Amino acid sequence: MKQEFLTKQNDRSLPDLFNTIQRCAYQLSTVSSIYKSRVASYDWKLMTETQSLKDELEQEKGQSSKLSAAIEKLEEKVALFESKTTADAAPSGVEKSHGEEADPPAKAP
């Protein structure tokens, strides 16, 4: 009698166990699909943000190179201006001391 009861109990619990396994598998599948969609969404966001940052970096590099070129041009202009002012301030053969005007060279008769 005890054996018969246990057999009937096991027979009933087997379908319950199978149903429980099926429910768990379905829930796992649902959670897995939700996880995959979220990961895909995060991947997409990360990819677009990365591309946006790359684009910004390229723009910054472009602006940086433009600024470097402008700085070089300004440095050339400053050097040219300094050479002109040095040439204008002291004609050849005449040196000026600190704050004093030098006499122009005497002309030969």
VMD Tcl script that builds the backbone (N, CA, C; Angstrom):
set m [mol new atoms 327]
animate dup $m
set s [atomselect $m all]
$s set {name element resname resid chain x y z} {
  {N N MET 1 A 0.820 -1.182 0.000}
  {CA C MET 1 A 0.000 0.000 0.000}
  {C C MET 1 A 0.873 1.257 0.000}
  {N N LYS 2 A 1.881 1.237 0.857}
  {CA C LYS 2 A 2.788 2.361 0.867}
  {C C LYS 2 A 3.493 2.508 -0.472}
  {N N GLN 3 A 3.928 1.420 -1.027}
  {CA C GLN 3 A 4.590 1.425 -2.325}
  {C C GLN 3 A 3.655 1.956 -3.391}
  {N N GLU 4 A 2.418 1.571 -3.339}
  {CA C GLU 4 A 1.419 2.019 -4.306}
  {C C GLU 4 A 1.201 3.532 -4.199}
  {N N PHE 5 A 1.162 4.047 -2.992}
  {CA C PHE 5 A 0.974 5.476 -2.773}
  {C C PHE 5 A 2.171 6.259 -3.325}
  {N N LEU 6 A 3.358 5.783 -3.046}
  {CA C LEU 6 A 4.556 6.456 -3.533}
  {C C LEU 6 A 4.620 6.444 -5.055}
  {N N THR 7 A 4.220 5.349 -5.661}
  {CA C THR 7 A 4.221 5.268 -7.115}
  {C C THR 7 A 3.223 6.258 -7.689}
  {N N LYS 8 A 2.040 6.329 -7.106}
  {CA C LYS 8 A 1.037 7.288 -7.583}
  {C C LYS 8 A 1.524 8.715 -7.365}
  {N N GLN 9 A 2.155 8.952 -6.219}
  {CA C GLN 9 A 2.679 10.288 -5.925}
  {C C GLN 9 A 3.766 10.652 -6.940}
  {N N ASN 10 A 4.652 9.733 -7.261}
  {CA C ASN 10 A 5.700 9.980 -8.241}
  {C C ASN 10 A 5.115 10.184 -9.628}
  {N N ASP 11 A 4.084 9.440 -9.956}
  {CA C ASP 11 A 3.442 9.605 -11.254}
  {C C ASP 11 A 2.815 10.988 -11.380}
  {N N ARG 12 A 2.246 11.483 -10.294}
  {CA C ARG 12 A 1.646 12.818 -10.335}
  {C C ARG 12 A 2.726 13.901 -10.347}
  {N N SER 13 A 3.778 13.699 -9.638}
  {CA C SER 13 A 4.798 14.733 -9.543}
  {C C SER 13 A 5.622 14.835 -10.823}
  {N N LEU 14 A 5.703 13.790 -11.587}
  {CA C LEU 14 A 6.447 13.837 -12.838}
  {C C LEU 14 A 5.843 14.845 -13.816}
  {N N PRO 15 A 4.515 14.843 -14.061}
  {CA C PRO 15 A 3.955 15.881 -14.928}
  {C C PRO 15 A 4.115 17.284 -14.336}
  {N N ASP 16 A 3.995 17.393 -13.016}
  {CA C ASP 16 A 4.205 18.701 -12.384}
  {C C ASP 16 A 5.635 19.183 -12.603}
  {N N LEU 17 A 6.561 18.272 -12.436}
  {CA C LEU 17 A 7.961 18.605 -12.654}
  {C C LEU 17 A 8.195 19.020 -14.107}
  {N N PHE 18 A 7.598 18.300 -15.028}
  {CA C PHE 18 A 7.722 18.629 -16.443}
  {C C PHE 18 A 7.139 20.016 -16.719}
  {N N ASN 19 A 5.957 20.306 -16.152}
  {CA C ASN 19 A 5.343 21.631 -16.326}
  {C C ASN 19 A 6.220 22.730 -15.727}
  {N N THR 20 A 6.791 22.463 -14.589}
  {CA C THR 20 A 7.681 23.437 -13.956}
  {C C THR 20 A 8.903 23.695 -14.832}
  {N N ILE 21 A 9.458 22.638 -15.379}
  {CA C ILE 21 A 10.612 22.789 -16.273}
  {C C ILE 21 A 10.225 23.599 -17.503}
  {N N GLN 22 A 9.038 23.341 -18.052}
  {CA C GLN 22 A 8.584 24.098 -19.220}
  {C C GLN 22 A 8.404 25.574 -18.875}
  {N N ARG 23 A 7.812 25.874 -17.716}
  {CA C ARG 23 A 7.628 27.269 -17.305}
  {C C ARG 23 A 8.982 27.957 -17.129}
  {N N CYS 24 A 9.902 27.262 -16.494}
  {CA C CYS 24 A 11.243 27.829 -16.300}
  {C C CYS 24 A 11.937 28.083 -17.639}
  {N N ALA 25 A 11.799 27.157 -18.557}
  {CA C ALA 25 A 12.406 27.322 -19.881}
  {C C ALA 25 A 11.792 28.512 -20.602}
  {N N TYR 26 A 10.478 28.685 -20.498}
  {CA C TYR 26 A 9.799 29.815 -21.138}
  {C C TYR 26 A 10.269 31.130 -20.505}
  {N N GLN 27 A 10.333 31.158 -19.166}
  {CA C GLN 27 A 10.789 32.370 -18.487}
  {C C GLN 27 A 12.236 32.685 -18.835}
  {N N LEU 28 A 13.044 31.666 -18.907}
  {CA C LEU 28 A 14.439 31.861 -19.288}
  {C C LEU 28 A 14.535 32.403 -20.709}
  {N N SER 29 A 13.724 31.877 -21.594}
  {CA C SER 29 A 13.699 32.354 -22.977}
  {C C SER 29 A 13.261 33.816 -23.032}
  {N N THR 30 A 12.242 34.157 -22.248}
  {CA C THR 30 A 11.752 35.536 -22.212}
  {C C THR 30 A 12.828 36.479 -21.675}
  {N N VAL 31 A 13.427 36.094 -20.575}
  {CA C VAL 31 A 14.484 36.921 -19.986}
  {C C VAL 31 A 15.653 37.048 -20.958}
  {N N SER 32 A 15.991 35.973 -21.616}
  {CA C SER 32 A 17.088 35.993 -22.579}
  {C C SER 32 A 16.792 36.945 -23.732}
  {N N SER 33 A 15.574 36.905 -24.257}
  {CA C SER 33 A 15.241 37.798 -25.373}
  {C C SER 33 A 15.221 39.255 -24.918}
  {N N ILE 34 A 14.732 39.507 -23.701}
  {CA C ILE 34 A 14.754 40.876 -23.173}
  {C C ILE 34 A 16.199 41.346 -23.019}
  {N N TYR 35 A 17.025 40.490 -22.473}
  {CA C TYR 35 A 18.433 40.821 -22.284}
  {C C TYR 35 A 19.106 41.111 -23.623}
  {N N LYS 36 A 18.846 40.252 -24.602}
  {CA C LYS 36 A 19.451 40.452 -25.924}
  {C C LYS 36 A 19.008 41.765 -26.541}
  {N N SER 37 A 17.730 42.110 -26.415}
  {CA C SER 37 A 17.253 43.364 -27.000}
  {C C SER 37 A 17.863 44.561 -26.277}
  {N N ARG 38 A 18.000 44.461 -24.959}
  {CA C ARG 38 A 18.620 45.565 -24.220}
  {C C ARG 38 A 20.092 45.706 -24.580}
  {N N VAL 39 A 20.771 44.580 -24.685}
  {CA C VAL 39 A 22.184 44.629 -25.064}
  {C C VAL 39 A 22.325 45.223 -26.461}
  {N N ALA 40 A 21.447 44.820 -27.369}
  {CA C ALA 40 A 21.490 45.373 -28.726}
  {C C ALA 40 A 21.233 46.875 -28.686}
  {N N SER 41 A 20.291 47.294 -27.855}
  {CA C SER 41 A 19.993 48.716 -27.722}
  {C C SER 41 A 21.196 49.471 -27.161}
  {N N TYR 42 A 21.803 48.922 -26.120}
  {CA C TYR 42 A 22.984 49.562 -25.549}
  {C C TYR 42 A 24.136 49.572 -26.544}
  {N N ASP 43 A 24.300 48.489 -27.280}
  {CA C ASP 43 A 25.341 48.446 -28.305}
  {C C ASP 43 A 25.114 49.532 -29.346}
  {N N TRP 44 A 23.858 49.706 -29.753}
  {CA C TRP 44 A 23.531 50.724 -30.750}
  {C C TRP 44 A 23.838 52.110 -30.197}
  {N N LYS 45 A 23.422 52.360 -28.956}
  {CA C LYS 45 A 23.692 53.665 -28.343}
  {C C LYS 45 A 25.188 53.904 -28.236}
  {N N LEU 46 A 25.904 52.894 -27.794}
  {CA C LEU 46 A 27.350 53.024 -27.658}
  {C C LEU 46 A 28.009 53.278 -29.009}
  {N N MET 47 A 27.554 52.579 -30.028}
  {CA C MET 47 A 28.115 52.751 -31.364}
  {C C MET 47 A 27.848 54.165 -31.886}
  {N N THR 48 A 26.614 54.665 -31.713}
  {CA C THR 48 A 26.301 56.010 -32.204}
  {C C THR 48 A 27.057 57.068 -31.410}
  {N N GLU 49 A 27.176 56.886 -30.092}
  {CA C GLU 49 A 27.936 57.849 -29.293}
  {C C GLU 49 A 29.408 57.828 -29.673}
  {N N THR 50 A 29.943 56.648 -29.918}
  {CA C THR 50 A 31.337 56.531 -30.329}
  {C C THR 50 A 31.558 57.232 -31.662}
  {N N GLN 51 A 30.650 57.024 -32.595}
  {CA C GLN 51 A 30.775 57.673 -33.900}
  {C C GLN 51 A 30.667 59.187 -33.758}
  {N N SER 52 A 29.771 59.637 -32.904}
  {CA C SER 52 A 29.620 61.068 -32.661}
  {C C SER 52 A 30.910 61.656 -32.095}
  {N N LEU 53 A 31.511 60.956 -31.148}
  {CA C LEU 53 A 32.770 61.429 -30.574}
  {C C LEU 53 A 33.894 61.419 -31.604}
  {N N LYS 54 A 33.915 60.414 -32.472}
  {CA C LYS 54 A 34.922 60.373 -33.536}
  {C C LYS 54 A 34.745 61.557 -34.482}
  {N N ASP 55 A 33.484 61.866 -34.817}
  {CA C ASP 55 A 33.220 63.009 -35.689}
  {C C ASP 55 A 33.678 64.313 -35.039}
  {N N GLU 56 A 33.383 64.471 -33.744}
  {CA C GLU 56 A 33.820 65.670 -33.029}
  {C C GLU 56 A 35.339 65.771 -33.019}
  {N N LEU 57 A 36.000 64.643 -32.811}
  {CA C LEU 57 A 37.460 64.625 -32.793}
  {C C LEU 57 A 38.022 65.051 -34.146}
  {N N GLU 58 A 37.428 64.554 -35.219}
  {CA C GLU 58 A 37.879 64.942 -36.562}
  {C C GLU 58 A 37.689 66.442 -36.787}
  {N N GLN 59 A 36.557 66.983 -36.323}
  {CA C GLN 59 A 36.320 68.422 -36.450}
  {C C GLN 59 A 37.359 69.206 -35.660}
  {N N GLU 60 A 37.644 68.742 -34.447}
  {CA C GLU 60 A 38.645 69.411 -33.617}
  {C C GLU 60 A 40.017 69.357 -34.284}
  {N N LYS 61 A 40.342 68.212 -34.879}
  {CA C LYS 61 A 41.626 68.097 -35.575}
  {C C LYS 61 A 41.683 69.073 -36.741}
  {N N GLY 62 A 40.568 69.185 -37.471}
  {CA C GLY 62 A 40.516 70.121 -38.587}
  {C C GLY 62 A 40.706 71.552 -38.120}
  {N N GLN 63 A 40.024 71.908 -37.037}
  {CA C GLN 63 A 40.162 73.254 -36.495}
  {C C GLN 63 A 41.571 73.475 -35.966}
  {N N SER 64 A 42.132 72.453 -35.360}
  {CA C SER 64 A 43.482 72.554 -34.827}
  {C C SER 64 A 44.489 72.789 -35.945}
  {N N SER 65 A 44.326 72.064 -37.046}
  {CA C SER 65 A 45.263 72.255 -38.158}
  {C C SER 65 A 45.085 73.636 -38.779}
  {N N LYS 66 A 43.844 74.124 -38.831}
  {CA C LYS 66 A 43.611 75.481 -39.342}
  {C C LYS 66 A 44.262 76.510 -38.427}
  {N N LEU 67 A 44.122 76.298 -37.120}
  {CA C LEU 67 A 44.743 77.219 -36.172}
  {C C LEU 67 A 46.263 77.164 -36.273}
  {N N SER 68 A 46.809 75.987 -36.448}
  {CA C SER 68 A 48.262 75.857 -36.589}
  {C C SER 68 A 48.747 76.596 -37.830}
  {N N ALA 69 A 48.014 76.469 -38.916}
  {CA C ALA 69 A 48.387 77.172 -40.149}
  {C C ALA 69 A 48.289 78.681 -39.946}
  {N N ALA 70 A 47.239 79.130 -39.260}
  {CA C ALA 70 A 47.078 80.562 -39.004}
  {C C ALA 70 A 48.202 81.071 -38.103}
  {N N ILE 71 A 48.588 80.288 -37.118}
  {CA C ILE 71 A 49.680 80.682 -36.218}
  {C C ILE 71 A 50.985 80.784 -36.994}
  {N N GLU 72 A 51.241 79.838 -37.879}
  {CA C GLU 72 A 52.460 79.891 -38.695}
  {C C GLU 72 A 52.479 81.145 -39.563}
  {N N LYS 73 A 51.338 81.476 -40.167}
  {CA C LYS 73 A 51.268 82.685 -40.996}
  {C C LYS 73 A 51.529 83.928 -40.152}
  {N N LEU 74 A 50.928 83.962 -38.955}
  {CA C LEU 74 A 51.155 85.108 -38.078}
  {C C LEU 74 A 52.615 85.198 -37.653}
  {N N GLU 75 A 53.229 84.073 -37.366}
  {CA C GLU 75 A 54.645 84.081 -36.992}
  {C C GLU 75 A 55.505 84.593 -38.141}
  {N N GLU 76 A 55.167 84.201 -39.372}
  {CA C GLU 76 A 55.898 84.696 -40.539}
  {C C GLU 76 A 55.724 86.203 -40.676}
  {N N LYS 77 A 54.491 86.680 -40.474}
  {CA C LYS 77 A 54.238 88.122 -40.570}
  {C C LYS 77 A 54.985 88.879 -39.477}
  {N N VAL 78 A 55.009 88.318 -38.266}
  {CA C VAL 78 A 55.733 88.962 -37.168}
  {C C VAL 78 A 57.219 89.015 -37.491}
  {N N ALA 79 A 57.767 87.926 -37.997}
  {CA C ALA 79 A 59.188 87.902 -38.357}
  {C C ALA 79 A 59.477 88.919 -39.456}
  {N N LEU 80 A 58.596 88.999 -40.440}
  {CA C LEU 80 A 58.766 89.975 -41.515}
  {C C LEU 80 A 58.676 91.391 -40.966}
  {N N PHE 81 A 57.710 91.637 -40.101}
  {CA C PHE 81 A 57.539 92.958 -39.496}
  {C C PHE 81 A 58.761 93.326 -38.663}
  {N N GLU 82 A 59.261 92.367 -37.871}
  {CA C GLU 82 A 60.445 92.632 -37.053}
  {C C GLU 82 A 61.659 92.929 -37.921}
  {N N SER 83 A 61.788 92.192 -39.012}
  {CA C SER 83 A 62.937 92.452 -39.890}
  {C C SER 83 A 62.805 93.818 -40.553}
  {N N LYS 84 A 61.585 94.227 -40.904}
  {CA C LYS 84 A 61.382 95.551 -41.507}
  {C C LYS 84 A 61.657 96.648 -40.492}
  {N N THR 85 A 61.143 96.497 -39.279}
  {CA C THR 85 A 61.353 97.542 -38.273}
  {C C THR 85 A 62.813 97.625 -37.876}
  {N N THR 86 A 63.503 96.509 -37.845}
  {CA C THR 86 A 64.931 96.528 -37.541}
  {C C THR 86 A 65.682 97.217 -38.668}
  {N N ALA 87 A 65.309 96.932 -39.889}
  {CA C ALA 87 A 65.965 97.554 -41.044}
  {C C ALA 87 A 65.645 99.041 -41.099}
  {N N ASP 88 A 64.414 99.434 -40.774}
  {CA C ASP 88 A 64.027 100.847 -40.797}
  {C C ASP 88 A 64.666 101.610 -39.641}
  {N N ALA 89 A 64.797 100.982 -38.494}
  {CA C ALA 89 A 65.297 101.662 -37.309}
  {C C ALA 89 A 66.791 101.940 -37.397}
  {N N ALA 90 A 67.529 101.062 -37.982}
  {CA C ALA 90 A 68.980 101.245 -38.054}
  {C C ALA 90 A 69.437 101.020 -39.480}
  {N N PRO 91 A 69.622 102.113 -40.237}
  {CA C PRO 91 A 70.133 101.935 -41.591}
  {C C PRO 91 A 71.539 101.338 -41.530}
  {N N SER 92 A 71.946 100.770 -42.603}
  {CA C SER 92 A 73.229 100.070 -42.631}
  {C C SER 92 A 74.363 101.000 -42.245}
  {N N GLY 93 A 75.234 100.506 -41.378}
  {CA C GLY 93 A 76.391 101.287 -40.949}
  {C C GLY 93 A 76.103 102.158 -39.751}
  {N N VAL 94 A 74.870 102.298 -39.314}
  {CA C VAL 94 A 74.534 103.154 -38.184}
  {C C VAL 94 A 73.981 102.277 -37.077}
  {N N GLU 95 A 74.590 102.393 -35.912}
  {CA C GLU 95 A 74.102 101.645 -34.771}
  {C C GLU 95 A 73.599 102.630 -33.735}
  {N N LYS 96 A 72.504 102.293 -33.114}
  {CA C LYS 96 A 71.957 103.160 -32.082}
  {C C LYS 96 A 72.243 102.533 -30.735}
  {N N SER 97 A 72.552 103.389 -29.774}
  {CA C SER 97 A 72.731 102.887 -28.420}
  {C C SER 97 A 71.386 102.980 -27.716}
  {N N HIS 98 A 71.377 102.630 -26.477}
  {CA C HIS 98 A 70.123 102.582 -25.732}
  {C C HIS 98 A 69.483 103.959 -25.640}
  {N N GLY 99 A 68.427 104.168 -26.336}
  {CA C GLY 99 A 67.641 105.390 -26.252}
  {C C GLY 99 A 68.263 106.607 -26.907}
  {N N GLU 100 A 69.429 106.518 -27.465}
  {CA C GLU 100 A 70.059 107.680 -28.082}
  {C C GLU 100 A 70.013 107.553 -29.590}
  {N N GLU 101 A 69.892 108.702 -30.219}
  {CA C GLU 101 A 69.907 108.730 -31.675}
  {C C GLU 101 A 71.369 108.778 -32.116}
  {N N ALA 102 A 71.723 107.989 -33.046}
  {CA C ALA 102 A 73.092 108.010 -33.570}
  {C C ALA 102 A 73.163 109.019 -34.704}
  {N N ASP 103 A 74.332 109.640 -34.849}
  {CA C ASP 103 A 74.515 110.585 -35.948}
  {C C ASP 103 A 74.671 109.811 -37.236}
  {N N PRO 104 A 74.074 110.325 -38.299}
  {CA C PRO 104 A 74.240 109.622 -39.563}
  {C C PRO 104 A 75.706 109.656 -39.991}
  {N N PRO 105 A 76.137 108.702 -40.768}
  {CA C PRO 105 A 77.540 108.683 -41.192}
  {C C PRO 105 A 77.857 109.918 -42.047}
  {N N ALA 106 A 79.036 110.401 -41.871}
  {CA C ALA 106 A 79.451 111.592 -42.616}
  {C C ALA 106 A 79.631 111.226 -44.077}
  {N N LYS 107 A 79.138 112.138 -44.938}
  {CA C LYS 107 A 79.250 111.883 -46.371}
  {C C LYS 107 A 80.586 112.425 -46.866}
  {N N ALA 108 A 81.189 111.713 -47.730}
  {CA C ALA 108 A 82.470 112.147 -48.294}
  {C C ALA 108 A 82.210 113.231 -49.323}
  {N N PRO 109 A 83.040 114.314 -49.309}
  {CA C PRO 109 A 82.826 115.400 -50.289}
  {C C PRO 109 A 83.241 115.049 -51.686}
}
mol reanalyze $m
mol bondsrecalc $m
mol representation Tube
mol addrep $m
